[in-house]
Amino acid sequence: MKPNFFLLIIAFLLTSLISFTIYSYSLATTRNISTVFSFLTFFSYLAALIGVKFEYQKAQVLKNTLSIVFLLANCILTTIFLKIDYSLPIYFLLNGGILLIYYTILYFFNKSNM
């Protein structure tokens, strides 16, 4: 697994734009927590998608596909939670659980030496 720092900076900047959009459209009661947590989750998916390269081609293709699927799932989840007043434990459990599943699958892709 090799990180490309220039692409990680680009992922950071794209995530900052996405988080500012979420901050702008969120409800006032959940604005700060949704901005911070969406920044962390979107950066995790984008950094793995464009900023990290696996050594084996099959693992690279699987990582890219998995990253896009989970990024789209996170976009849908963020859009759903954007305009509703939600409780924080449900928000953390859904986003954190999805992020945990994502990194568990990525770990096994990298470990399997495809």
GIVENNOR-V393483 format. One line per field, one symbol per residue. psi: psi as a letter, one per 30 degrees, with the letter a starting at -180 (. if undefined). A space follows every 10 residues. Layout:
psi->???
This chain:
psi->jkkjeefeee eeeeeeeeee eeeefllefg eeeeeeeeee eeeeeeeeef fkklekeeee eeeeeeeeee eeeeeeeeee fegljlkeee eeeeeeeeee eefeeeeeee ffh.
